[in-house]
Amino acid sequence: MLMRLVGRIAAVAAAAGIGSFAYQVIAEARDRRRFPPPGRLVDIGGRRLHLVTAGEGSPPVVIIPALTDNVLTWMPIVKDCATETLTCVYDRAEVGWSDPPRHGRRTFDLMADDLHALLTTARIPSPYVLAGHSIGGIVARRFYARYPGSVAGIVLIDSSHEDQERRTGAADWRTGRAFLITVAVRRQARILGVRRLAASLGLIRGLDADVARAAPPEHAAAYRAIMLSTRDRRATVRELLMMARMRGDPPQLDSIPLTVLTRAPLPRPAEPVWAQMQDELAALSSDSVHVHAERGGHYMQFDEPDLVVKAIRDLVRRCR
């Protein structure tokens, strides 16, 4: 009797798993038809990266988004900066509409190389003003270290620091390596078909608010579809694990024009460490400006977009 019951439970679980998987696959195929990329897909040697451009002028601005952020979160900033100069934003490998990295490998050097190949193939003329948000700031610094002649200036928007997981984790375990690994494991454990069904029934608390905050209304449905995709989960887990392995010091930026934007302080134990690391980033160049937000959080493009646009435009003018 017990074995029969266990067998029935196992059969139901297997059927539910197969149904969830099939639902996810069918829904993702539908989403790919419904939401074509808003930019162009650029072949960088057997892989394609998604690039959005607007405006004209020099030096071009290249926005490098945060962990698994796609181009949609930056569209309003691109539109405003495009009145000043050519402005670009792209999806890193496996993010948004971009193809996965070769062999699934992720390092900041490889991300910098991907970006260089993308801009070269797309014929975006250098030198560039790189605007890196969060881990995008690390990609911007690695890009400068590898291709210094291609960079006119850098804006670091509440940028990550290469040694942040060790240092912030020592002050507050909820911000260190163990926390990132825990988040990655939880993301990987999600049953995506079930999650997608729950989202369609309005059962995921805060999802609609997150979408409304992150994406312009005309792109909200596409952003929601990306958030519920297998690709987004895979990219998020892998970038989280990559961050958990970060260590070391940021490379010097010589006398490159640099602007560091730092969020308004948060009431948590690791905040003094974050503030100290932001000061260290501002000291990487002998030609730097450090701007502190009055109310903006880590995602300043949502909280204080005018401040972000002003910082980028000001640096473009300094570079000219």
N, C-alpha and C positions, 0 to 999 in steps of 0.2 A: 504493500500500500504506500509506504513512504517513498520507495523508489519510483513508483508510478507518479506520485505527486511531484517529486524532483524532476522527473522527465518532462512533465507537462510545463512546469515553470521554465525549464531550460528551453523548451520549444517556443513558448510565448516570448521569452527574452530574445531568442534568435530571430523570430519573425519580426519583432519590434525593431531590432537592430537593422535587419535587411530593409524594412520599410523606411526607417529613418535615413539610411544611406541613399536609397533610391529617391526619396523625396528631395534630399539635398542636391543630388546630381541633376535631377530634372529642373529644380528651381534655379540652380546656377546656370544651366544652359539657357534657360529663359531670360535670366538677367543679362547674359552676354549679348543676347539679341536686342534686348530693350535699351541697354545703356552702352552705346558705342563710346570710345574714348573722345573726350572733348578736344584733345590735341592730336599730335601725330605720333605714330610709332616709328622710331628710328632704329634701323638695323645697325648694331655695333659689332657685327661679326658672328652671325648665327643666332643672336638674341636681339630682342627689341625692347627699347626703353621708351616710356611715354613722356613726351615733352609738350608743354604748353608755352606759347610765346605771345607777347602782345607789345605794341608800341614800336618805336624805333629810336635810334640814337646810341651814343656810347658814353662811357663804358656800359656794356650790358650788365644787368643785375641777374644773378642766378640764385634762386631761393632753394635751399636744401632743407626739406622738412624734418620733423622729429621722428621718433621711433614709429615706424609703419604708418606715418601720416601720409595721405595721398594728396594729389594736387588740388582736390576740391576744397580743402580747408584753407587754401591760400588764394583762391580766385579773386576775392575782393581786394586783397593787397596787391596782387598782380595788376588788376585794373587801375588802381590808384597810382602805382609806381610807373605804369606804362605811359602816363602823361609826361613823365620826365625823361625816360629812356627805354630802350628795349629791355623787357623784363621776361624772365623765364622761370618756370618751376617744373619739376619733373618727379616721376615716381621711381624710387630706387628699385632694384631687382626684386621681383615678386610682390611688390606693393602696387596697389591700384591696378592699372592696366599693363604693367611691365612684366616681361618674362622673368622666370627664376634665374638666379645666378648659376654659373656653370658648376656642376657637381654639388650644388647646394652650399658652396663655400661662402662665408661672410667674414670679412675683415674690413677695417676702416681703410686700409691701403687699397684693397680691391674695389671698395665703393668709390674712392677717389679716382681710380683708374677708369671705372665705368663712366663716371661723370665726364672725365676728360675725353674719352672716346665718343660719348654722346654729343658733347658740344662741338668737337672737331668734325664729326660726321654730319651734324646738322648745320655746319657752317655758321655757327655763332662766333663772331669775331672776338678774339681776346685783345687786351686783358679784361678780366671780369671783376665785378664787385660781387663777392660771395656773401650771401646772407644765410647763415646757418642757425637753425633753431634746435635747441636741446642737443641730441646726438648729431644733428646736422652741423653743429659747430665743430665737432671733432672731425667730421668729413671735410669741412672747409679747411681746417688747419693741416690735415694730411694732404689735401690737394695742394696747398701752398708749399708744403715741404717737398712734394714731388714735382710740382710744376710752378716754381716761383715766378718765372717770367710771364705766366698766363694770368696773374692775379694783380689787379689794380688796388683793391682794398677789401676789407672783410668787416661784416657786421655779425656779431655774435649775440643771438637773441636768447637770453637766459640759457646760455650754452652749458652742456655737460662738460665735466672736467675728466681727464683721463684717469684720475685717481679717486673719483668721487665715491665709488662703491665701498672702498676700504675706509675712507675718512668719514663719510656720513654714517656708514654702518657702525663705526666705533662709537658715534654719538647717539645713534638711534637705530636699533636693529631693523625697524620697519622701513628703512631706506637703503639698506645694504644689500650685499650679494645674496644672503639667505632669503631675503624678501623677494628679490627678483626671480630667484629659482622657484620659490613657492608660487608666485603669480604665473610663471611659465607652465608649471605642472598643472595648475588649475585650468589654464586656458586649453592645454592639450587634452584634458579630461572632458571637455565639453562635448556633448552629443549634439552635433550641429543641426541635424534634421529636426530634433526635438526643440532645440533652441529657436530655430527658424519658425517652427509652428507656434511656439509660445509667443514669439514676436508678432506674428500675424494676428494672434488673438489678444494682443495688448497686455500680455502677462509679464513682460520684462520691465521692471520698474526703472524709470529714468531713460529708457532707450530713445523715446521720441524727443525728450529734452536735449539729450546729447547730440542727436542728429540736427535739431534745430539750431543748436549753438555752433556746431562745427561747419555746417555746409550752407551755402546760399539756398534759398527756397527752390530755385530752378534745378539744383543739383541734389536736393535732399533725398530723393528716392534712390538715386545712384549711390550716394554715400551709404545709405542704409543697406543696400544690397552688398556693398563691399564689406561692411562690418559683419555681415552674416555669412561671408564666404569662407570656404576652406582655405583659399589662398591667404586671406587676411590672418586667419589663425596661425597658419604655418609660418608666415613672415614674422608675426608678433612673437611667437615662441622662440624662433631662432634669433631674432634681434635682442630679445630679453636675455637669452643665454650668452650672446656675444657681449652684452653690457656687463653681465656678471663676471666676465673674465677680464674686464678692463683693469689696467694698472699702469703706473708710470707717470711721467710728467709731460705736459703739453710742449710741443716744439716751439722754439722762439720764432717770432714773426718779424724780427729785424726792425725796419723803420716803415713797414707797410702801414698805410692809413687804416686805423682800426677803431670801430665803435663797439662797445660792450653795453648791451641793454640787460639790466638785472631787474627781476620782478620785485614787487613790494614784499617786505618781510612777512613770513608766515609764523604763527605761534607754535613752533615745534622745536624739539631739542637740537636737531641737526642744522637749524637755520644759520647760526653763527658760522658753522663750517662752510655752508654754501656761500655765504657772503664773503668769507675769506678766499674761497676758490675763485669767485668772480673778480675780486681784486687782483688775484694772481693772473687771471686771463687778461685783464686790462694792462698789466705790466709786461705782457709779452712783446709789445711794440713800443718803440720810443715815440710814436706818433699816434697816441690813443686818446679816446674820449670815453668816459664811463658815465652812463646815464642810468639813474635809478627810477623805476616806475613808481608812481604814487599809489596806484590801486591795482595794477595789472598783476595777475598771477603768472604761472609758468606759460600758459597759452596766451601771451600778450596780443597775438593777432586777433583774438576774440575780445579780450578785456580792454585793451587800449590800442586799437588798430591805427589811430592817427599818430600815436607815438612811434609805432613801428615804421609806418610810411615815412614820417619825418626823418627818422634816423637813417633810413636807406637813401632817401633823396639827398640829405645833407652830405652823406659820405660820397655819393656820386659827384656832387659839386666839388667836394674837396679833392677828389681824384682828378677832376678836370683841370 
